[in-house]
Amino acid sequence: MADKKFQETLYSGWRTEYTCAEVYFDSETDHQRLIIFRNPDFGRMMMLDGITQTTEADEFIYHEMLAHVPILAHGAAKRVLIIGGGDGGMLREVLRHPGVEHCTMVEIDPGVVELSKQYLPNHAQGAFDDPRTNLVFADGAAFVKETTDKFDVMIVDSTDPIGPGEVLFQDTFYANARKCLTPGGVLVTQNGVPFMQPDELRNTVAHLRNLFADASCYLATIPTYVGGPMALGWATDNPELRNVSQSVLEERFQALGLKTRYYTPAVHKGAFALPGYVSEIID
């Protein structure tokens, strides 16, 4: 019998097909269709509404770059807010920083968390049980609008601007997010693959530049997010944070004793060196 196939349906003119060696879950949650299956190359994978979210093989790239870049640039982050991130990988990386005293994670779909605990346990690696974790099941846009809490770093680990994730790309969301940050705090966002999704990045950076003293993006190459490097949005009212020297980053990184597979202080600095076509999109 031929192996089952799942197609990525994010782009209208391009389809990526994944061989499925085993299906663990395929059903509708209260918010979206969720599939978890095993691919021979990428291990266990999660798709939401036909769009690849995360895989065991390459999740470390995405999670390391969205967590360690803002936290190490800030240098003194104690309180972190994650919007989305139901698989637990972002929470895992944030809590690897002992200086982080509290992390609130706001996920709209409890099914993503429960199924990730069951079928993708290597993502969270117990982070949901860390006493510093405050897990909230709520709409992220509503949370940032209503909360009075303040955070040093805010990470928007969202889906693409389709379905439940759409509101997390609107100017009102970014304005409310800014109110959640402490002075000089940092906001980072998932902004898709700019070669394939230029409008997503262009619109986000334009919104952020209306709100923050410094807004740009940095890049990471993640194999399952096809079409070139992924853009990660960056915004802060402290422009110095984007220019922290590599030597200072090295000191902070070495003091933590972290073992990372993608992030290094040199990669951190280089990630902000944008190819011409990406600079044209945001400028």
C-alpha atoms as an extended CHARMM CRD file, in Angstrom:
* protein
*
       283  EXT
         1         1  MET       CA              0.0000000000        0.0000000000        0.0000000000  PROA      1               0.0000000000
         2         2  ALA       CA              1.3580000000        3.4510000000       -0.8990000000  PROA      2               0.0000000000
         3         3  ASP       CA              2.1870000000        5.8410000000        1.9320000000  PROA      3               0.0000000000
         4         4  LYS       CA             -0.3950000000        8.5050000000        2.7210000000  PROA      4               0.0000000000
         5         5  LYS       CA              0.5130000000       12.0460000000        1.6310000000  PROA      5               0.0000000000
         6         6  PHE       CA             -0.2610000000       15.4100000000        3.1820000000  PROA      6               0.0000000000
         7         7  GLN       CA             -0.0070000000       18.5990000000        1.1520000000  PROA      7               0.0000000000
         8         8  GLU       CA              0.9840000000       22.0210000000        2.4480000000  PROA      8               0.0000000000
         9         9  THR       CA             -1.6670000000       24.4250000000        1.1090000000  PROA      9               0.0000000000
        10        10  LEU       CA             -0.3110000000       27.8200000000        2.2000000000  PROA      10              0.0000000000
        11        11  TYR       CA              0.5500000000       29.0580000000       -1.2940000000  PROA      11              0.0000000000
        12        12  SER       CA             -1.8390000000       29.1130000000       -4.2430000000  PROA      12              0.0000000000
        13        13  GLY       CA              0.7310000000       28.1760000000       -6.9020000000  PROA      13              0.0000000000
        14        14  TRP       CA              3.0900000000       25.8920000000       -4.9940000000  PROA      14              0.0000000000
        15        15  ARG       CA              2.4100000000       22.6620000000       -3.1560000000  PROA      15              0.0000000000
        16        16  THR       CA              4.8030000000       20.8720000000       -0.8250000000  PROA      16              0.0000000000
        17        17  GLU       CA              3.9180000000       17.2310000000       -0.2160000000  PROA      17              0.0000000000
        18        18  TYR       CA              4.9490000000       15.2530000000        2.8450000000  PROA      18              0.0000000000
        19        19  THR       CA              4.9910000000       11.4800000000        3.0330000000  PROA      19              0.0000000000
        20        20  CYS       CA              3.1080000000       10.2330000000        6.0680000000  PROA      20              0.0000000000
        21        21  ALA       CA              4.4790000000        7.0800000000        7.6510000000  PROA      21              0.0000000000
        22        22  GLU       CA              1.9710000000        7.1440000000       10.5330000000  PROA      22              0.0000000000
        23        23  VAL       CA             -0.9700000000        9.3430000000       11.5370000000  PROA      23              0.0000000000
        24        24  TYR       CA             -1.3140000000       10.0620000000       15.2510000000  PROA      24              0.0000000000
        25        25  PHE       CA             -4.2080000000       12.5270000000       15.1500000000  PROA      25              0.0000000000
        26        26  ASP       CA             -6.4020000000       13.9830000000       12.4200000000  PROA      26              0.0000000000
        27        27  SER       CA             -9.5160000000       15.8330000000       13.5030000000  PROA      27              0.0000000000
        28        28  GLU       CA            -11.1150000000       19.2100000000       14.1230000000  PROA      28              0.0000000000
        29        29  THR       CA            -10.4660000000       21.0460000000       17.3750000000  PROA      29              0.0000000000
        30        30  ASP       CA            -12.7650000000       23.8690000000       18.4480000000  PROA      30              0.0000000000
        31        31  HSD       CA            -10.7510000000       26.2360000000       16.2410000000  PROA      31              0.0000000000
        32        32  GLN       CA             -9.0680000000       24.3820000000       13.3510000000  PROA      32              0.0000000000
        33        33  ARG       CA             -8.2050000000       21.0660000000       11.7140000000  PROA      33              0.0000000000
        34        34  LEU       CA             -5.1720000000       19.6140000000       13.4660000000  PROA      34              0.0000000000
        35        35  ILE       CA             -3.0520000000       16.7860000000       12.0590000000  PROA      35              0.0000000000
        36        36  ILE       CA             -0.0430000000       15.1710000000       13.7340000000  PROA      36              0.0000000000
        37        37  PHE       CA              1.8330000000       12.5880000000       11.7000000000  PROA      37              0.0000000000
        38        38  ARG       CA              5.3100000000       11.1280000000       11.2090000000  PROA      38              0.0000000000
        39        39  ASN       CA              7.4300000000       11.9250000000        8.1740000000  PROA      39              0.0000000000
        40        40  PRO       CA             10.5480000000        9.8330000000        7.4230000000  PROA      40              0.0000000000
        41        41  ASP       CA             12.7720000000       12.9270000000        7.1940000000  PROA      41              0.0000000000
        42        42  PHE       CA             11.2800000000       15.4000000000        9.6510000000  PROA      42              0.0000000000
        43        43  GLY       CA              9.9180000000       13.0730000000       12.3070000000  PROA      43              0.0000000000
        44        44  ARG       CA              6.6430000000       14.0020000000       13.9360000000  PROA      44              0.0000000000
        45        45  MET       CA              4.9490000000       17.0070000000       12.3410000000  PROA      45              0.0000000000
        46        46  MET       CA              1.9500000000       19.1810000000       13.1140000000  PROA      46              0.0000000000
        47        47  MET       CA             -0.2790000000       20.8290000000       10.5090000000  PROA      47              0.0000000000
        48        48  LEU       CA             -3.1080000000       23.2640000000       11.2190000000  PROA      48              0.0000000000
        49        49  ASP       CA             -5.6500000000       23.8000000000        8.4460000000  PROA      49              0.0000000000
        50        50  GLY       CA             -3.2350000000       22.3660000000        5.9120000000  PROA      50              0.0000000000
        51        51  ILE       CA             -0.2730000000       24.5380000000        6.9200000000  PROA      51              0.0000000000
        52        52  THR       CA              2.8980000000       23.1070000000        8.4550000000  PROA      52              0.0000000000
        53        53  GLN       CA              3.4410000000       24.4390000000       11.9780000000  PROA      53              0.0000000000
        54        54  THR       CA              6.3260000000       22.4990000000       13.4620000000  PROA      54              0.0000000000
        55        55  THR       CA              8.4390000000       19.3630000000       13.0740000000  PROA      55              0.0000000000
        56        56  GLU       CA             10.6660000000       17.4440000000       15.4460000000  PROA      56              0.0000000000
        57        57  ALA       CA             13.6560000000       17.7730000000       13.1120000000  PROA      57              0.0000000000
        58        58  ASP       CA             13.8960000000       21.5380000000       12.6180000000  PROA      58              0.0000000000
        59        59  GLU       CA             11.8130000000       23.1680000000       15.3730000000  PROA      59              0.0000000000
        60        60  PHE       CA             14.9860000000       24.1170000000       17.2540000000  PROA      60              0.0000000000
        61        61  ILE       CA             15.8910000000       26.7440000000       14.6620000000  PROA      61              0.0000000000
        62        62  TYR       CA             12.6510000000       28.6520000000       14.9230000000  PROA      62              0.0000000000
        63        63  HSD       CA             12.3510000000       28.4170000000       18.6940000000  PROA      63              0.0000000000
        64        64  GLU       CA             15.9660000000       29.3160000000       19.4330000000  PROA      64              0.0000000000
        65        65  MET       CA             15.9140000000       32.3690000000       17.1800000000  PROA      65              0.0000000000
        66        66  LEU       CA             12.5960000000       33.7760000000       18.4130000000  PROA      66              0.0000000000
        67        67  ALA       CA             13.5180000000       33.2530000000       22.0680000000  PROA      67              0.0000000000
        68        68  HSD       CA             17.2500000000       33.8600000000       22.4740000000  PROA      68              0.0000000000
        69        69  VAL       CA             17.6620000000       36.8660000000       20.1670000000  PROA      69              0.0000000000
        70        70  PRO       CA             15.3340000000       39.2080000000       22.1050000000  PROA      70              0.0000000000
        71        71  ILE       CA             16.1990000000       37.8620000000       25.5580000000  PROA      71              0.0000000000
        72        72  LEU       CA             19.9630000000       38.0870000000       25.0800000000  PROA      72              0.0000000000
        73        73  ALA       CA             19.6940000000       41.4720000000       23.3470000000  PROA      73              0.0000000000
        74        74  HSD       CA             17.6420000000       42.7990000000       26.2700000000  PROA      74              0.0000000000
        75        75  GLY       CA             20.1310000000       41.4610000000       28.7810000000  PROA      75              0.0000000000
        76        76  ALA       CA             17.8940000000       41.6600000000       31.8650000000  PROA      76              0.0000000000
        77        77  ALA       CA             14.5620000000       40.1280000000       30.9060000000  PROA      77              0.0000000000
        78        78  LYS       CA             12.6490000000       38.8280000000       33.9090000000  PROA      78              0.0000000000
        79        79  ARG       CA              9.0970000000       38.6410000000       32.5600000000  PROA      79              0.0000000000
        80        80  VAL       CA              8.2430000000       37.1870000000       29.1440000000  PROA      80              0.0000000000
        81        81  LEU       CA              4.9260000000       36.9370000000       27.2900000000  PROA      81              0.0000000000
        82        82  ILE       CA              4.3580000000       34.3440000000       24.5630000000  PROA      82              0.0000000000
        83        83  ILE       CA              1.3160000000       34.6940000000       22.3140000000  PROA      83              0.0000000000
        84        84  GLY       CA              0.5760000000       31.3200000000       20.7050000000  PROA      84              0.0000000000
        85        85  GLY       CA              3.2400000000       28.6550000000       20.9760000000  PROA      85              0.0000000000
        86        86  GLY       CA              0.8950000000       25.8270000000       21.9250000000  PROA      86              0.0000000000
        87        87  ASP       CA              3.4120000000       23.0990000000       21.1090000000  PROA      87              0.0000000000
        88        88  GLY       CA              5.6000000000       24.2830000000       24.0270000000  PROA      88              0.0000000000
        89        89  GLY       CA              8.8630000000       24.6840000000       22.1320000000  PROA      89              0.0000000000
        90        90  MET       CA              9.0300000000       28.4490000000       22.6530000000  PROA      90              0.0000000000
        91        91  LEU       CA              8.2430000000       28.0890000000       26.3300000000  PROA      91              0.0000000000
        92        92  ARG       CA             11.0720000000       25.5420000000       26.6300000000  PROA      92              0.0000000000
        93        93  GLU       CA             13.6350000000       27.9000000000       25.1340000000  PROA      93              0.0000000000
        94        94  VAL       CA             12.4990000000       30.9420000000       27.1280000000  PROA      94              0.0000000000
        95        95  LEU       CA             12.7370000000       29.0300000000       30.4020000000  PROA      95              0.0000000000
        96        96  ARG       CA             16.2930000000       27.9560000000       29.6460000000  PROA      96              0.0000000000
        97        97  HSD       CA             17.1870000000       31.4760000000       30.8170000000  PROA      97              0.0000000000
        98        98  PRO       CA             17.4370000000       31.3380000000       34.6190000000  PROA      98              0.0000000000
        99        99  GLY       CA             17.0210000000       35.1100000000       34.7890000000  PROA      99              0.0000000000
       100       100  VAL       CA             13.4620000000       34.7680000000       33.4850000000  PROA      100             0.0000000000
       101       101  GLU       CA             11.3250000000       34.7170000000       36.6220000000  PROA      101             0.0000000000
       102       102  HSD       CA              7.9020000000       34.4950000000       34.9700000000  PROA      102             0.0000000000
       103       103  CYS       CA              6.5440000000       33.4850000000       31.5650000000  PROA      103             0.0000000000
       104       104  THR       CA              2.9020000000       33.8910000000       30.5920000000  PROA      104             0.0000000000
       105       105  MET       CA              1.8780000000       31.8860000000       27.5430000000  PROA      105             0.0000000000
       106       106  VAL       CA             -1.4620000000       32.6900000000       25.8900000000  PROA      106             0.0000000000
       107       107  GLU       CA             -2.8000000000       30.0070000000       23.5390000000  PROA      107             0.0000000000
       108       108  ILE       CA             -6.2350000000       30.1650000000       21.9240000000  PROA      108             0.0000000000
       109       109  ASP       CA             -6.6250000000       26.4110000000       21.3360000000  PROA      109             0.0000000000
       110       110  PRO       CA             -6.3310000000       24.0330000000       24.3270000000  PROA      110             0.0000000000
       111       111  GLY       CA             -6.3280000000       21.1440000000       21.8680000000  PROA      111             0.0000000000
       112       112  VAL       CA             -2.9470000000       22.1960000000       20.4860000000  PROA      112             0.0000000000
       113       113  VAL       CA             -1.3900000000       22.0930000000       23.9610000000  PROA      113             0.0000000000
       114       114  GLU       CA             -2.9350000000       18.7880000000       24.9840000000  PROA      114             0.0000000000
       115       115  LEU       CA             -2.1120000000       17.0190000000       21.7210000000  PROA      115             0.0000000000
       116       116  SER       CA              1.4340000000       18.4290000000       21.7270000000  PROA      116             0.0000000000
       117       117  LYS       CA              1.9650000000       17.1020000000       25.2370000000  PROA      117             0.0000000000
       118       118  GLN       CA              0.7980000000       13.7040000000       24.0520000000  PROA      118             0.0000000000
       119       119  TYR       CA              2.4080000000       13.4250000000       20.6250000000  PROA      119             0.0000000000
       120       120  LEU       CA              5.2110000000       16.0560000000       20.5910000000  PROA      120             0.0000000000
       121       121  PRO       CA              6.6050000000       15.8380000000       24.1360000000  PROA      121             0.0000000000
       122       122  ASN       CA             10.1420000000       16.6700000000       23.0230000000  PROA      122             0.0000000000
       123       123  HSD       CA              9.0130000000       20.1770000000       22.1610000000  PROA      123             0.0000000000
       124       124  ALA       CA              8.0840000000       21.3040000000       25.6660000000  PROA      124             0.0000000000
       125       125  GLN       CA             10.3420000000       18.8760000000       27.5650000000  PROA      125             0.0000000000
       126       126  GLY       CA              8.3710000000       19.5380000000       30.7320000000  PROA      126             0.0000000000
       127       127  ALA       CA              8.1970000000       23.3370000000       30.3680000000  PROA      127             0.0000000000
       128       128  PHE       CA              4.4380000000       23.3800000000       30.9950000000  PROA      128             0.0000000000
       129       129  ASP       CA              5.1520000000       22.0800000000       34.5130000000  PROA      129             0.0000000000
       130       130  ASP       CA              7.7950000000       24.7220000000       35.3150000000  PROA      130             0.0000000000
       131       131  PRO       CA              6.6080000000       26.8610000000       38.2580000000  PROA      131             0.0000000000
       132       132  ARG       CA              7.5210000000       29.9990000000       36.3080000000  PROA      132             0.0000000000
       133       133  THR       CA              4.8980000000       29.1380000000       33.6540000000  PROA      133             0.0000000000
       134       134  ASN       CA              1.4970000000       30.8110000000       33.6180000000  PROA      134             0.0000000000
       135       135  LEU       CA             -0.5460000000       29.0860000000       30.8860000000  PROA      135             0.0000000000
       136       136  VAL       CA             -3.6210000000       31.0290000000       29.7890000000  PROA      136             0.0000000000
       137       137  PHE       CA             -6.1690000000       29.7500000000       27.2810000000  PROA      137             0.0000000000
       138       138  ALA       CA             -7.5070000000       32.8650000000       25.6060000000  PROA      138             0.0000000000
       139       139  ASP       CA             -7.4960000000       34.9000000000       22.4320000000  PROA      139             0.0000000000
       140       140  GLY       CA             -4.0900000000       36.5970000000       22.2690000000  PROA      140             0.0000000000
       141       141  ALA       CA             -5.4620000000       39.8330000000       20.8220000000  PROA      141             0.0000000000
       142       142  ALA       CA             -8.0310000000       40.1010000000       23.6170000000  PROA      142             0.0000000000
       143       143  PHE       CA             -5.3970000000       39.3060000000       26.2400000000  PROA      143             0.0000000000
       144       144  VAL       CA             -2.9990000000       42.0890000000       25.2450000000  PROA      144             0.0000000000
       145       145  LYS       CA             -5.9130000000       44.5220000000       25.0500000000  PROA      145             0.0000000000
       146       146  GLU       CA             -7.1710000000       43.7290000000       28.5360000000  PROA      146             0.0000000000
       147       147  THR       CA             -4.1300000000       42.7960000000       30.6330000000  PROA      147             0.0000000000
       148       148  THR       CA             -2.4630000000       45.2590000000       32.9980000000  PROA      148             0.0000000000
       149       149  ASP       CA              0.6630000000       43.0970000000       33.3240000000  PROA      149             0.0000000000
       150       150  LYS       CA              3.9650000000       44.3050000000       31.8690000000  PROA      150             0.0000000000
       151       151  PHE       CA              6.6540000000       42.2290000000       30.1740000000  PROA      151             0.0000000000
       152       152  ASP       CA             10.2840000000       42.7820000000       29.1820000000  PROA      152             0.0000000000
       153       153  VAL       CA             10.0310000000       40.5520000000       26.1130000000  PROA      153             0.0000000000
       154       154  MET       CA              6.9630000000       39.6130000000       24.0800000000  PROA      154             0.0000000000
       155       155  ILE       CA              7.1280000000       36.7880000000       21.5290000000  PROA      155             0.0000000000
       156       156  VAL       CA              4.3330000000       36.3810000000       18.9980000000  PROA      156             0.0000000000
       157       157  ASP       CA              4.5900000000       32.7120000000       18.0110000000  PROA      157             0.0000000000
       158       158  SER       CA              1.5560000000       32.7740000000       15.7540000000  PROA      158             0.0000000000
       159       159  THR       CA              0.2250000000       30.8960000000       12.7900000000  PROA      159             0.0000000000
       160       160  ASP       CA              0.0570000000       32.6970000000        9.4300000000  PROA      160             0.0000000000
       161       161  PRO       CA             -2.5630000000       35.4590000000        9.0720000000  PROA      161             0.0000000000
       162       162  ILE       CA             -5.2780000000       32.9520000000        8.2400000000  PROA      162             0.0000000000
       163       163  GLY       CA             -8.0220000000       31.7760000000       10.5840000000  PROA      163             0.0000000000
       164       164  PRO       CA             -7.3900000000       32.2390000000       14.3470000000  PROA      164             0.0000000000
       165       165  GLY       CA             -4.0060000000       33.9210000000       13.7450000000  PROA      165             0.0000000000
       166       166  GLU       CA             -5.3060000000       36.7080000000       11.4890000000  PROA      166             0.0000000000
       167       167  VAL       CA             -6.0010000000       39.2090000000       14.2850000000  PROA      167             0.0000000000
       168       168  LEU       CA             -2.3770000000       38.9520000000       15.4380000000  PROA      168             0.0000000000
       169       169  PHE       CA             -1.2220000000       40.8310000000       12.3340000000  PROA      169             0.0000000000
       170       170  GLN       CA             -3.4110000000       43.9150000000       12.7110000000  PROA      170             0.0000000000
       171       171  ASP       CA             -2.3280000000       47.3870000000       13.8140000000  PROA      171             0.0000000000
       172       172  THR       CA             -4.6290000000       47.3550000000       16.8500000000  PROA      172             0.0000000000
       173       173  PHE       CA             -2.9490000000       44.2030000000       18.1180000000  PROA      173             0.0000000000
       174       174  TYR       CA              0.5280000000       45.7500000000       17.8170000000  PROA      174             0.0000000000
       175       175  ALA       CA             -0.6370000000       48.9260000000       19.5560000000  PROA      175             0.0000000000
       176       176  ASN       CA             -2.0050000000       46.9120000000       22.4580000000  PROA      176             0.0000000000
       177       177  ALA       CA              1.1380000000       44.7800000000       22.5070000000  PROA      177             0.0000000000
       178       178  ARG       CA              3.2580000000       47.8980000000       22.9160000000  PROA      178             0.0000000000
       179       179  LYS       CA              1.2850000000       48.7960000000       26.0550000000  PROA      179             0.0000000000
       180       180  CYS       CA              2.2240000000       45.4140000000       27.5440000000  PROA      180             0.0000000000
       181       181  LEU       CA              5.9720000000       46.1010000000       27.3440000000  PROA      181             0.0000000000
       182       182  THR       CA              8.1450000000       47.6000000000       30.0280000000  PROA      182             0.0000000000
       183       183  PRO       CA             10.2340000000       50.6440000000       28.9630000000  PROA      183             0.0000000000
       184       184  GLY       CA             12.8310000000       49.4160000000       26.4810000000  PROA      184             0.0000000000
       185       185  GLY       CA             11.0980000000       46.0570000000       26.1200000000  PROA      185             0.0000000000
       186       186  VAL       CA             11.2970000000       43.9980000000       22.9240000000  PROA      186             0.0000000000
       187       187  LEU       CA              8.5640000000       42.5740000000       20.6910000000  PROA      187             0.0000000000
       188       188  VAL       CA              9.4000000000       39.8290000000       18.1830000000  PROA      188             0.0000000000
       189       189  THR       CA              7.0030000000       38.2180000000       15.7210000000  PROA      189             0.0000000000
       190       190  GLN       CA              6.6790000000       35.3710000000       13.2440000000  PROA      190             0.0000000000
       191       191  ASN       CA              6.3890000000       37.0240000000        9.8370000000  PROA      191             0.0000000000
       192       192  GLY       CA              6.4880000000       34.2880000000        7.2520000000  PROA      192             0.0000000000
       193       193  VAL       CA              8.8190000000       33.7800000000        4.2970000000  PROA      193             0.0000000000
       194       194  PRO       CA              9.3300000000       37.1920000000        2.6580000000  PROA      194             0.0000000000
       195       195  PHE       CA             10.0780000000       35.7990000000       -0.8060000000  PROA      195             0.0000000000
       196       196  MET       CA              6.6340000000       34.2010000000       -0.8370000000  PROA      196             0.0000000000
       197       197  GLN       CA              4.7540000000       36.4530000000        1.6080000000  PROA      197             0.0000000000
       198       198  PRO       CA              6.1540000000       39.9710000000        1.1220000000  PROA      198             0.0000000000
       199       199  ASP       CA              2.9450000000       41.7700000000        2.0700000000  PROA      199             0.0000000000
       200       200  GLU       CA              2.8520000000       40.0480000000        5.4550000000  PROA      200             0.0000000000
       201       201  LEU       CA              6.2970000000       41.3970000000        6.3530000000  PROA      201             0.0000000000
       202       202  ARG       CA              5.7730000000       44.8000000000        4.7080000000  PROA      202             0.0000000000
       203       203  ASN       CA              2.5480000000       45.4590000000        6.5790000000  PROA      203             0.0000000000
       204       204  THR       CA              3.8550000000       44.3000000000        9.9390000000  PROA      204             0.0000000000
       205       205  VAL       CA              7.0180000000       46.4210000000        9.8170000000  PROA      205             0.0000000000
       206       206  ALA       CA              4.9920000000       49.4420000000        8.6750000000  PROA      206             0.0000000000
       207       207  HSD       CA              2.6550000000       49.0260000000       11.6590000000  PROA      207             0.0000000000
       208       208  LEU       CA              5.5710000000       48.5790000000       14.0400000000  PROA      208             0.0000000000
       209       209  ARG       CA              7.4260000000       51.6410000000       12.7260000000  PROA      209             0.0000000000
       210       210  ASN       CA              4.3770000000       53.7530000000       13.5200000000  PROA      210             0.0000000000
       211       211  LEU       CA              4.5540000000       52.5780000000       17.1200000000  PROA      211             0.0000000000
       212       212  PHE       CA              8.1930000000       51.9510000000       18.0590000000  PROA      212             0.0000000000
       213       213  ALA       CA             11.4470000000       53.8870000000       17.8390000000  PROA      213             0.0000000000
       214       214  ASP       CA             13.1480000000       50.9180000000       16.1780000000  PROA      214             0.0000000000
       215       215  ALA       CA             11.4590000000       48.3030000000       13.9900000000  PROA      215             0.0000000000
       216       216  SER       CA             12.9160000000       45.8840000000       11.4740000000  PROA      216             0.0000000000
       217       217  CYS       CA             13.2820000000       42.1370000000       11.0540000000  PROA      217             0.0000000000
       218       218  TYR       CA             15.8830000000       39.4110000000       11.1960000000  PROA      218             0.0000000000
       219       219  LEU       CA             16.1240000000       36.0900000000        9.3870000000  PROA      219             0.0000000000
       220       220  ALA       CA             16.4010000000       32.3710000000       10.0760000000  PROA      220             0.0000000000
       221       221  THR       CA             16.4500000000       29.4850000000        7.6120000000  PROA      221             0.0000000000
       222       222  ILE       CA             14.0010000000       26.7320000000        8.5860000000  PROA      222             0.0000000000
       223       223  PRO       CA             13.7380000000       23.8590000000        6.0830000000  PROA      223             0.0000000000
       224       224  THR       CA             10.0120000000       23.1520000000        6.3980000000  PROA      224             0.0000000000
       225       225  TYR       CA              9.0660000000       26.8250000000        5.9550000000  PROA      225             0.0000000000
       226       226  VAL       CA              9.8180000000       26.6530000000        2.2490000000  PROA      226             0.0000000000
       227       227  GLY       CA             10.6330000000       29.4930000000       -0.1220000000  PROA      227             0.0000000000
       228       228  GLY       CA             13.7230000000       31.0200000000        1.4860000000  PROA      228             0.0000000000
       229       229  PRO       CA             14.5840000000       32.3440000000        4.9400000000  PROA      229             0.0000000000
       230       230  MET       CA             11.8390000000       33.2150000000        7.3950000000  PROA      230             0.0000000000
       231       231  ALA       CA             11.4590000000       36.7780000000        8.6420000000  PROA      231             0.0000000000
       232       232  LEU       CA             11.1120000000       37.4500000000       12.3510000000  PROA      232             0.0000000000
       233       233  GLY       CA              9.8050000000       40.9000000000       13.2030000000  PROA      233             0.0000000000
       234       234  TRP       CA             11.6460000000       43.1080000000       15.6980000000  PROA      234             0.0000000000
       235       235  ALA       CA             10.3890000000       46.1920000000       17.5550000000  PROA      235             0.0000000000
       236       236  THR       CA             11.5560000000       48.1740000000       20.5910000000  PROA      236             0.0000000000
       237       237  ASP       CA             11.8040000000       51.7350000000       21.8500000000  PROA      237             0.0000000000
       238       238  ASN       CA             15.4810000000       51.1490000000       22.6760000000  PROA      238             0.0000000000
       239       239  PRO       CA             17.4040000000       51.2270000000       19.3600000000  PROA      239             0.0000000000
       240       240  GLU       CA             20.5940000000       50.1730000000       21.1450000000  PROA      240             0.0000000000
       241       241  LEU       CA             19.2580000000       46.6500000000       21.6200000000  PROA      241             0.0000000000
       242       242  ARG       CA             19.5440000000       45.8460000000       17.9090000000  PROA      242             0.0000000000
       243       243  ASN       CA             23.1620000000       47.0090000000       18.0470000000  PROA      243             0.0000000000
       244       244  VAL       CA             24.4160000000       45.0970000000       21.0980000000  PROA      244             0.0000000000
       245       245  SER       CA             27.9710000000       44.0590000000       20.2520000000  PROA      245             0.0000000000
       246       246  GLN       CA             28.8880000000       40.4740000000       19.5250000000  PROA      246             0.0000000000
       247       247  SER       CA             31.3420000000       40.5120000000       22.4360000000  PROA      247             0.0000000000
       248       248  VAL       CA             28.5850000000       41.4630000000       24.8840000000  PROA      248             0.0000000000
       249       249  LEU       CA             26.3110000000       38.7970000000       23.4180000000  PROA      249             0.0000000000
       250       250  GLU       CA             29.1410000000       36.2690000000       23.8060000000  PROA      250             0.0000000000
       251       251  GLU       CA             29.5260000000       37.1830000000       27.4750000000  PROA      251             0.0000000000
       252       252  ARG       CA             25.8030000000       36.8200000000       28.1500000000  PROA      252             0.0000000000
       253       253  PHE       CA             25.5460000000       33.6000000000       26.1910000000  PROA      253             0.0000000000
       254       254  GLN       CA             28.5620000000       31.9730000000       27.8380000000  PROA      254             0.0000000000
       255       255  ALA       CA             27.3610000000       32.9940000000       31.3010000000  PROA      255             0.0000000000
       256       256  LEU       CA             24.1790000000       31.0190000000       30.7120000000  PROA      256             0.0000000000
       257       257  GLY       CA             26.0280000000       27.8840000000       29.6470000000  PROA      257             0.0000000000
       258       258  LEU       CA             23.3880000000       27.1950000000       26.9970000000  PROA      258             0.0000000000
       259       259  LYS       CA             23.8900000000       24.5180000000       24.3750000000  PROA      259             0.0000000000
       260       260  THR       CA             22.1460000000       25.5870000000       21.2000000000  PROA      260             0.0000000000
       261       261  ARG       CA             22.0480000000       23.9810000000       17.7740000000  PROA      261             0.0000000000
       262       262  TYR       CA             21.3940000000       27.0580000000       15.6200000000  PROA      262             0.0000000000
       263       263  TYR       CA             21.6830000000       30.2130000000       17.7010000000  PROA      263             0.0000000000
       264       264  THR       CA             25.1200000000       31.6730000000       18.3120000000  PROA      264             0.0000000000
       265       265  PRO       CA             26.0490000000       35.2990000000       19.0460000000  PROA      265             0.0000000000
       266       266  ALA       CA             27.5820000000       35.5220000000       15.5550000000  PROA      266             0.0000000000
       267       267  VAL       CA             24.3770000000       34.1920000000       13.9750000000  PROA      267             0.0000000000
       268       268  HSD       CA             22.4360000000       36.6780000000       16.1340000000  PROA      268             0.0000000000
       269       269  LYS       CA             24.3670000000       39.5990000000       14.6700000000  PROA      269             0.0000000000
       270       270  GLY       CA             24.3260000000       38.2480000000       11.1280000000  PROA      270             0.0000000000
       271       271  ALA       CA             20.5870000000       37.6110000000       11.1730000000  PROA      271             0.0000000000
       272       272  PHE       CA             19.9640000000       41.3740000000       11.0440000000  PROA      272             0.0000000000
       273       273  ALA       CA             22.0400000000       41.7200000000        7.8410000000  PROA      273             0.0000000000
       274       274  LEU       CA             19.2030000000       41.6420000000        5.3330000000  PROA      274             0.0000000000
       275       275  PRO       CA             19.4090000000       40.6810000000        1.6510000000  PROA      275             0.0000000000
       276       276  GLY       CA             18.5110000000       43.4690000000       -0.7510000000  PROA      276             0.0000000000
       277       277  TYR       CA             15.1030000000       42.1020000000       -1.6440000000  PROA      277             0.0000000000
       278       278  VAL       CA             14.0900000000       41.9130000000        2.0360000000  PROA      278             0.0000000000
       279       279  SER       CA             15.2920000000       45.4750000000        2.6700000000  PROA      279             0.0000000000
       280       280  GLU       CA             13.2420000000       46.6220000000       -0.3130000000  PROA      280             0.0000000000
       281       281  ILE       CA             10.1370000000       44.9690000000        1.1510000000  PROA      281             0.0000000000
       282       282  ILE       CA             10.3680000000       46.7550000000        4.4990000000  PROA      282             0.0000000000
       283       283  ASP       CA             11.7880000000       50.0830000000        3.2900000000  PROA      283             0.0000000000
